[in-house]
Amino acid sequence: MLVKRILLVIISLGFGVVATFGIVLAIGTTPQVYGPIYFTFTALALAIALGIWLDKFLGTKILPE
């Protein structure tokens, strides 16, 4: 169970960073211009969104039923 939870966190955070980087490039700017705080919170929001889905499909039961 612990391995699944660690895997969920790693996948979610990785997805959040990669997706945010892609979004920033798609809007035609750089992460420095976008801002480190905005980049961090955008990546965190996307990671949490994916983490909710992964929690259900991996069965880690981090979130209550």
N, C-alpha and C positions, 0 to 999 in steps of 0.2 A: 504494500500500500504506500509506503514511504517513497519507494522508487517511482511509482506512478505520479505521486504528487510533485516530486522534484522534476520529473520529466514534463509535467504540465506547466510548471513555472518556467522552465528553460524554453520550451516551445513557444509559450505565450509571449514572453519578453522578447525572444528573437523575432517573432512575427511582428510585434509592435514596433521594434526599431527598424526592421526592413521595410515595413509598410509605410511608416512615417517618412523614412528617407525617400521612398518612391513618391509619396504624395508631395513632399517638398520639391523634388526635382520636376514633378509633373506641373506644378504651378509656376515653374520657371525661376526659382530662387535657390539659395544655398542654405544649409542648416545654420550657418553663422548669421545670415541675414534674418532667417525665420526666428531665431532666438533659441538659446539653450533651454530656457524654462518652458517655452511653448513646445519645443521638440520633445522634451521629457514628458510633459503631461499628455501630449498627443499620443506618444508611444505607450504610455501607461494606460490610457483609455482604451486603445485598440487591444492591448494585451489583456486587459480585464474582460473585454467583450469576447475575445477568443477563449479566454480561460473559463468563462461560464459554460460555453459549449463543450469544451474539452472535459470539464468536470462531469458533465452528463454522459458523454460518450466513453470516457475512460473509467467511469465509475469510482472516482476517487472520494466522493462524498464529502468534499470540502464545504459545499453549500448545503444548508438544511433542505429537507424535502418540502 
